[in-house]
Structure formats: C-alpha cells, structure tokens
Amino acid sequence: MSDFTLLYKKYTNVANLTNELNGSVIVLKRRNMAANKQVIMAHPKIQVAEDEVAKAKQELLGILSKLEDFYEHGDPANYIYQLAENRLFRKHILDNVEYREHIHQSVSKLKNNQSLDNDELTDIDRFVSILDNEASVLYRKLRTTRG
C-alpha cells in the first residue's frame, strides 16, 4: 500500500472513532443536563430518548473496553494501537495511572448499566480532544501528501 493509502486509512479510523466517542459523550451529557428541571424548562429540546442513551452507552462501553483491553495487552491488532505513537495520547491516556483508573471505573459502571456523572464524562472528553487533535494532524498530512 502507498503511504497515502495508509495515511488515509489511519485518518479515517481516528476520525470515525472521534465522532463515535464524541457523539456518545454528548448524548450522555445532554441526559445529565435534562435531569435539571430548570434546564428542561429553558431548553426543552435537550432531552434525549432512552434508546439514544442506550446506544450511546453501548458505543462508549465498546470504545472504552478496547482502551481497557489495550491497557492490559497492548495488542497491535487493537485499533487503539495506532494512537500509541501520539505523544499526547501516551502521556495523558496510556501512561497516566490515575486516568487509567478512571477508565476502569467508567467501564465498570457502564457494564453494570449505571450512569456516568459529568466528571467521568469530562475525563472521557480528554480522550476525545486527543483523538480530535490526531485527526487534525493526519488531515493536514493528507492534504500535503501526493498519492
């Protein structure tokens, strides 16, 4: 495969992962905000359907379980592996013991069908931000690469 094809594949994977993760976090944050009656009165469209919440939890559980699995095994077949060369990802996600524990707690809560609070979702936002940054870097590389 050409460098362009490999770069495109990596960009597509990271961008799709970012969108899926971000979408799930937004749905769960909206659900948390909808628990406040004042917010509902001011912004009635913030409510989300239970099927949306269930889907978001499943998507989030799938992604975080892959991350948790990568923590344990470091398997190159895991799609998280392609992020391991990113300095920010290594520093803030892979090598950060406290963050790793937060992910384990979030996965446990999702497996037990418990809700994540805003602090836990904010932790996951750090993962989204790093993914988004990586997608931007890859996109710039794609624009300047001649395939």
Phi, psi and omega per residue, in radians:
M1 nan 2.583 3.126
S2 -1.337 2.845 3.098
D3 -1.040 -0.669 -3.141
F4 -1.092 -0.766 -3.128
T5 -1.120 -0.763 3.109
L6 -1.110 -0.739 3.123
L7 -1.116 -0.733 3.135
Y8 -1.122 -0.757 3.134
K9 -1.082 -0.777 3.131
K10 -1.117 -0.770 3.115
Y11 -1.039 -0.807 -3.118
T12 -1.059 -0.775 3.132
N13 -1.095 -0.800 -3.121
V14 -1.172 -0.741 3.141
A15 -1.124 -0.744 3.118
N16 -1.131 -0.734 3.106
L17 -1.090 -0.755 3.117
T18 -1.051 -0.843 -3.117
N19 -1.104 -0.744 -3.132
E20 -1.149 -0.804 -3.136
L21 -1.134 -0.802 -3.131
N22 -1.101 -0.765 3.124
G23 -1.045 -0.729 3.138
S24 -1.154 -0.762 3.138
V25 -1.098 -0.724 -3.141
I26 -1.098 -0.752 3.119
V27 -1.056 -0.784 -3.119
L28 -1.214 -0.601 3.061
K29 -1.165 -0.709 3.097
R30 -1.078 -0.721 3.118
R31 -1.085 -0.740 3.118
N32 -1.117 -0.699 3.128
M33 -1.189 -0.589 -3.117
A34 -1.196 -0.230 3.098
A35 -1.242 -0.320 3.134
N36 -1.573 2.040 -3.083
K37 -1.061 -0.597 3.125
Q38 -1.157 -0.669 3.111
V39 -1.147 -0.742 3.136
I40 -1.092 -0.709 -3.141
M41 -1.145 -0.691 -3.116
A42 -1.373 -0.588 -3.067
H43 -2.381 1.324 -3.054
P44 -1.104 -0.393 -3.111
K45 -1.402 0.013 -3.137
I46 -1.324 -0.312 -3.127
Q47 -1.088 2.581 3.096
V48 -2.186 2.587 3.133
A49 -1.289 2.681 -3.131
E50 -1.075 -0.583 3.120
D51 -1.192 -0.577 3.055
E52 -1.143 -0.732 3.140
V53 -1.131 -0.773 3.137
A54 -1.081 -0.742 3.124
K55 -1.131 -0.756 3.134
A56 -1.080 -0.741 3.120
K57 -1.099 -0.737 -3.140
Q58 -1.125 -0.778 3.125
E59 -1.103 -0.775 -3.139
L60 -1.120 -0.753 3.103
L61 -1.069 -0.728 3.123
G62 -1.065 -0.805 -3.114
I63 -1.202 -0.835 -3.115
L64 -1.172 -0.548 3.067
S65 -1.157 -0.661 3.068
K66 -1.119 -0.711 3.096
L67 -1.118 -0.793 3.129
E68 -1.075 -0.723 3.098
D69 -1.103 -0.685 3.112
F70 -1.149 -0.651 3.065
Y71 -0.984 -0.742 -3.054
E72 -1.333 -0.737 -2.945
H73 -2.021 -0.431 -3.115
G74 1.066 0.537 -3.059
D75 -1.149 2.149 3.111
P76 -1.109 -0.329 3.103
A77 -1.351 -0.307 3.113
N78 -1.269 2.278 -3.089
Y79 -1.101 -0.263 3.061
I80 -1.205 -0.459 -3.093
Y81 -0.951 -0.663 -3.100
Q82 -1.136 -0.267 3.112
L83 -1.556 -0.221 -3.022
A84 -1.071 -0.405 3.133
E85 -1.416 -0.197 3.121
N86 -1.314 2.135 -3.080
R87 -1.028 -0.782 -3.140
L88 -1.126 -0.715 3.141
F89 -1.098 -0.791 3.119
R90 -1.072 -0.828 -3.049
K91 -1.174 -0.834 -2.987
H92 -1.639 -0.378 -3.066
I93 -1.977 -0.915 -3.058
L94 -1.364 -0.794 -3.019
D95 -1.618 -0.101 -3.101
N96 -1.531 1.837 -3.066
V97 -1.101 -0.710 3.137
E98 -1.106 -0.757 3.122
Y99 -1.106 -0.721 3.134
R100 -1.020 -0.733 3.128
E101 -1.147 -0.674 3.100
H102 -1.084 -0.700 3.126
I103 -1.135 -0.765 3.103
H104 -1.025 -0.747 3.128
Q105 -1.145 -0.719 3.126
S106 -1.132 -0.750 3.113
V107 -1.088 -0.750 3.127
S108 -1.058 -0.787 3.123
K109 -1.099 -0.747 -3.135
L110 -1.154 -0.678 3.103
K111 -1.116 -0.554 3.131
N112 -1.610 0.244 3.107
N113 0.993 0.632 3.060
Q114 -1.697 2.754 3.129
S115 -1.458 2.574 3.034
L116 -1.578 2.426 3.103
D117 -1.486 3.058 -3.066
N118 -1.119 -0.574 3.101
D119 -1.127 -0.735 3.120
E120 -1.156 -0.684 3.105
L121 -1.195 -0.584 3.075
T122 -1.154 -0.646 3.044
D123 -1.049 -0.743 -3.141
I124 -1.189 -0.528 3.066
D125 -1.021 -0.562 3.092
R126 -1.057 -0.743 3.084
F127 -1.073 -0.776 3.123
V128 -1.061 -0.772 -3.126
S129 -1.070 -0.748 3.135
I130 -1.169 -0.712 3.085
L131 -1.092 -0.752 -3.139
D132 -1.095 -0.715 3.091
N133 -1.075 -0.792 3.136
E134 -1.097 -0.722 3.107
A135 -1.082 -0.684 3.118
S136 -1.134 -0.747 3.115
V137 -1.091 -0.797 3.140
L138 -1.115 -0.668 3.122
Y139 -1.107 -0.761 3.102
R140 -1.074 -0.709 3.095
K141 -1.107 -0.704 3.118
L142 -1.087 -0.702 -3.127
R143 -1.146 -0.526 -3.083
T144 -1.695 -0.157 3.139
T145 -1.494 2.410 3.071
R146 -1.806 2.063 -3.065
G147 -1.710 nan nan
